[in-house]
Amino acid sequence: MVTYLLRRLLWLFPVLFTVALVTFFIMRSAPGSPWDAEAENKRALDASTQRALEEFYGLNKPLWRQFIGYTIGDFDKEGKFVCGALCGNLGPSYRQRGRTVQNILFAAPPDGSNWDSRFGYSIRLGLLALTIAILVGIPVGIIASLKQNTWVDYLGLFGTTAGISIPSFVMGIFLIIIFASWLHWINVIPTSWDDPKFWILPALVLGFNTTAFTARLTRSAMLEILRQDYVRTARAKGLAERVVVLRHMLKNALIPVITILGPALAALVTGSFIIETIFGFPGMGRAFVQSIGQRDYSMIMGTTLIYALLVAVANLSVDIVYVFIDPRIRLEE
């Protein structure tokens, strides 16, 4: 197992390198530059100032050297080697001058903890959305499978189909209209996110699709296991229905569910930029959207690499959890 984990960890480097390469050239192929206009007053910089900034940040170098310098490293004007993203240096922000990408995403406010950083906010929102998906989706799937072809099953299928079909941003706008505009229970954009009640609506919207997909997958897995011989044998032995469902059925039914929960968490964190923008949430996704509009190259590259790393680690975690869920599964050495 150790050999397998080491091999998978080593594979992260070519994967992240490929992601960085594709992102870099797509990003540079788009029209515009970080100096086209200032973020607040839309006042363009003069040509001499733009040339000075490009020389300061190394944007006047050939594209291949910029890419190698960002990912691996390059020599500065004093001849000192500066390591790149390989060493955790995600580069300076071109729009928030004087700050690095890792400082913007990971630095906590003076009176807060690391959980109050942009990265911490996005992780907490993703974990809350995944918790809702697990606590709601799995029980709904179990109940629907045990009540197959009844009104309970049909109601569950209707809800999960709607959850998969309706885009999250549509659901977000719809709930904002209801709870903010009509009922006035919440503010459209809260001034502070310290109150836990303001987290409920973004988490519900973010986890809505995942909840529905988890419920449908749990239902399908339970229905397949329901017809297995060992389930009929367990019932014939006189075991209580609760024991049959929880001990014999649910454990095996969780294998396909676990398959999607790891990547689902990564998807909830990496795909939260739409929800964060709608609710004005101070997370990493909102900063990513802003950096795209501002052509902040380092922010785009750094955030994309973090997202890719989260997805890769989530997939690796699923493979490890398999072993504990089902002892029959063994990771290849």
C-alpha positions in Angstrom: 0.0 0.0 0.0 2.9 2.4 0.8 4.4 1.8 -2.7 1.0 2.5 -4.3 0.6 5.7 -2.3 4.1 6.9 -3.2 3.5 6.1 -6.9 0.2 8.1 -6.8 1.8 11.0 -5.1 4.6 11.1 -7.7 2.0 11.2 -10.4 0.7 14.4 -9.0 3.7 16.3 -10.4 3.1 15.6 -14.1 -0.7 16.1 -13.6 -0.2 19.5 -12.0 2.4 20.4 -14.6 0.0 19.6 -17.4 -2.8 21.6 -15.7 -0.4 24.6 -15.3 0.7 24.3 -19.0 -2.8 24.3 -20.4 -4.0 27.1 -18.0 -1.0 29.3 -18.9 -1.4 29.2 -22.6 -5.2 29.5 -22.5 -4.8 32.4 -20.2 -2.2 34.2 -22.3 -4.2 33.5 -25.5 -7.1 35.6 -24.1 -7.1 39.3 -25.1 -6.1 42.0 -22.6 -3.5 42.3 -19.9 -3.4 43.1 -16.1 -2.7 46.8 -17.0 -5.7 47.5 -19.3 -7.7 49.3 -16.6 -7.6 49.9 -12.9 -10.2 47.8 -11.0 -12.0 50.6 -9.4 -11.9 53.7 -11.6 -11.4 52.0 -15.0 -8.5 54.4 -15.8 -6.0 52.9 -18.1 -2.3 53.1 -17.4 0.0 55.0 -19.8 2.3 53.0 -22.0 5.5 53.8 -20.1 4.0 52.7 -16.8 2.8 49.4 -18.4 6.3 48.7 -19.7 7.8 49.4 -16.3 5.4 47.0 -14.6 6.0 44.3 -17.2 9.7 44.6 -16.7 9.3 44.5 -12.9 7.1 41.4 -12.9 9.0 39.7 -15.8 6.1 39.8 -18.3 8.4 41.1 -21.0 10.3 37.7 -21.1 9.5 35.0 -23.6 6.4 33.0 -22.8 8.4 29.8 -22.3 10.6 31.4 -19.8 7.7 33.0 -17.9 6.1 29.5 -17.7 9.3 27.8 -16.4 9.9 30.7 -14.1 6.4 30.4 -12.6 6.4 26.6 -12.2 10.0 25.8 -11.4 11.8 29.1 -10.9 14.1 31.7 -12.5 16.9 34.1 -11.6 16.0 37.6 -10.5 17.9 40.8 -11.5 20.5 40.2 -8.8 21.3 36.7 -10.1 19.5 35.0 -7.2 17.4 31.9 -8.0 13.8 32.3 -6.9 11.9 29.0 -6.7 8.4 28.9 -8.3 5.2 27.0 -7.7 7.2 23.8 -7.1 8.3 25.3 -3.8 4.9 26.7 -2.9 5.6 30.2 -4.3 2.4 31.1 -6.3 3.8 34.4 -7.4 2.8 38.1 -6.8 -0.7 39.4 -7.6 -0.6 42.0 -10.4 -3.7 43.8 -9.3 -3.3 43.7 -5.5 0.3 44.9 -5.7 2.5 44.2 -2.7 0.7 40.9 -1.9 1.4 37.4 -3.0 -1.2 34.9 -4.2 -0.6 32.6 -1.2 -1.0 35.6 1.1 -4.4 36.6 -0.5 -5.7 33.0 -0.3 -4.3 31.6 2.9 -3.5 34.6 5.2 -5.9 35.1 8.1 -7.1 38.5 9.2 -5.3 40.1 12.1 -8.0 39.1 14.6 -8.9 35.7 13.1 -7.6 32.2 12.6 -6.6 30.4 9.4 -10.2 29.3 9.0 -11.0 32.9 8.4 -8.9 33.1 5.2 -10.4 32.9 1.8 -9.2 29.2 1.5 -10.6 28.5 5.0 -14.0 30.0 4.1 -14.3 27.9 0.9 -13.2 24.7 2.7 -15.8 25.3 5.5 -18.5 26.0 3.0 -17.7 22.9 1.0 -17.6 20.7 4.1 -20.9 22.1 5.3 -22.5 21.5 1.9 -21.1 17.9 1.8 -22.4 17.3 5.3 -25.9 18.3 4.2 -25.5 16.0 1.2 -24.6 13.0 3.4 -27.1 13.6 6.1 -30.0 14.2 3.7 -29.0 12.2 0.6 -28.1 8.9 2.1 -31.2 8.6 4.3 -33.5 9.6 1.4 -31.9 7.0 -0.8 -32.3 4.3 1.8 -36.0 5.1 2.5 -36.8 5.3 -1.2 -35.2 1.9 -1.8 -37.1 0.3 1.1 -40.4 1.9 -0.1 -39.9 1.1 -3.8 -42.8 1.9 -6.0 -44.7 3.7 -3.3 -45.6 7.4 -3.0 -42.5 7.8 -0.8 -40.3 6.5 -3.6 -42.0 8.6 -6.2 -41.7 11.7 -4.1 -38.0 11.0 -3.5 -37.4 10.5 -7.2 -39.2 13.7 -8.1 -37.1 15.7 -5.6 -33.8 14.1 -6.7 -34.6 14.6 -10.4 -35.3 18.2 -9.7 -32.1 18.6 -7.7 -30.0 17.2 -10.5 -31.8 19.1 -13.3 -31.9 22.6 -11.7 -28.6 24.5 -11.9 -27.3 25.7 -8.6 -27.2 29.4 -9.6 -30.9 29.2 -10.6 -31.7 27.7 -7.2 -29.6 30.3 -5.5 -31.4 33.2 -7.1 -34.7 31.6 -6.4 -34.0 31.1 -2.7 -32.6 34.7 -2.4 -35.9 36.0 -3.8 -37.9 34.0 -1.3 -35.9 34.4 1.9 -34.3 37.8 1.3 -36.8 39.7 -0.8 -40.1 38.2 0.3 -39.6 36.9 3.8 -36.7 39.3 4.8 -35.2 36.5 6.9 -31.6 37.2 5.7 -29.7 39.9 3.9 -28.9 39.5 0.2 -25.3 40.1 1.0 -24.5 40.0 4.7 -22.1 42.5 6.1 -20.5 39.8 8.3 -20.3 36.0 8.0 -19.7 35.5 11.7 -23.3 34.5 12.2 -23.8 30.8 11.3 -27.3 31.4 10.0 -25.9 33.3 7.0 -24.0 30.1 6.0 -27.1 27.9 5.7 -28.5 29.2 2.4 -25.2 29.2 0.5 -24.5 25.7 1.8 -27.9 24.4 0.9 -27.6 25.8 -2.7 -24.1 24.5 -3.1 -24.9 21.0 -1.9 -28.3 20.8 -3.6 -27.1 18.9 -6.7 -24.8 16.7 -4.7 -27.6 15.8 -2.2 -29.8 14.7 -5.1 -27.1 12.7 -6.8 -26.1 11.0 -3.5 -29.8 10.0 -2.9 -30.2 8.5 -6.4 -26.9 6.6 -6.2 -27.8 5.3 -2.7 -31.2 4.2 -3.9 -29.8 2.4 -6.9 -27.1 0.6 -4.8 -29.6 -0.4 -2.1 -32.0 -1.8 -4.7 -29.2 -3.9 -6.3 -28.1 -5.3 -2.9 -31.7 -5.9 -1.8 -31.9 -8.7 -4.3 -28.7 -10.5 -3.2 -28.8 -13.9 -1.7 -27.0 -13.0 1.5 -29.7 -10.4 2.3 -32.5 -13.0 1.9 -30.4 -15.4 4.1 -30.0 -12.7 6.8 -33.8 -12.2 6.8 -34.5 -15.9 6.8 -32.3 -16.2 10.0 -34.7 -13.9 11.7 -32.5 -10.8 12.0 -34.2 -7.6 12.7 -34.8 -5.4 9.6 -32.7 -2.6 11.2 -29.7 -5.0 11.5 -30.2 -6.3 7.9 -30.3 -2.8 6.5 -27.5 -1.2 8.5 -25.1 -4.1 8.9 -25.6 -6.1 5.7 -26.9 -3.8 3.1 -25.8 -0.2 3.8 -22.1 -1.1 4.2 -21.9 -2.6 0.7 -24.2 0.1 -0.7 -21.8 2.8 0.5 -19.0 1.7 -1.8 -20.3 3.5 -4.9 -21.4 6.4 -2.7 -17.9 6.8 -1.3 -16.6 6.8 -4.8 -18.3 10.1 -5.5 -18.1 11.8 -2.1 -14.4 12.4 -2.3 -14.5 14.1 -5.7 -17.8 15.7 -4.6 -16.0 17.6 -1.8 -13.4 18.8 -4.2 -16.1 19.7 -6.7 -18.0 21.6 -4.0 -14.9 23.6 -3.1 -13.7 24.2 -6.7 -17.2 24.8 -8.1 -18.3 27.2 -5.4 -17.2 30.3 -7.3 -20.7 30.8 -8.8 -22.4 30.5 -5.4 -19.7 32.7 -3.7 -20.2 35.4 -6.4 -24.0 35.3 -6.0 -24.0 35.5 -2.2 -20.9 37.8 -2.0 -19.2 35.1 0.0 -15.5 36.0 0.8 -14.0 32.7 -0.4 -11.4 31.5 -2.8 -13.9 31.1 -5.7 -15.0 34.7 -5.6 -11.4 35.8 -5.7 -10.8 33.5 -8.7 -13.7 35.1 -10.7 -12.4 38.5 -9.9 -8.9 37.6 -11.0 -10.1 36.3 -14.4 -11.9 39.6 -15.1 -8.8 41.5 -14.1 -6.3 39.3 -16.0 -4.4 38.7 -12.8 -2.3 35.9 -14.2 -0.6 34.7 -11.0 -4.0 34.6 -9.2 -5.5 32.5 -12.0 -2.6 30.1 -12.2 -2.2 29.7 -8.4 -6.0 29.2 -7.8 -6.2 26.7 -10.6 -3.3 24.7 -9.3 -4.8 24.6 -5.8 -8.1 23.4 -7.3 -6.3 20.7 -9.3 -4.4 19.5 -6.2 -7.7 19.3 -4.2 -9.3 17.1 -6.9 -6.2 14.8 -7.1 -6.0 14.4 -3.3 -9.8 13.7 -3.1 -9.5 10.9 -5.7 -6.5 9.4 -3.8 -8.5 9.6 -0.5 -11.3 7.6 -2.1 -9.0 4.8 -3.0 -7.7 4.6 0.6 -11.2 4.7 2.1 -12.1 1.7 -0.1 -9.8 -0.5 1.9 -11.6 0.3 5.2 -15.1 0.1 3.8 -14.6 -3.3 2.0 -11.7 -5.5 3.2 -11.9 -7.5 -0.1 -10.5 -4.5 -1.9 -6.7 -4.3 -2.0 -4.6 -1.5 -3.5 -2.0 -2.8 -6.0 1.6 -2.6 -4.9 
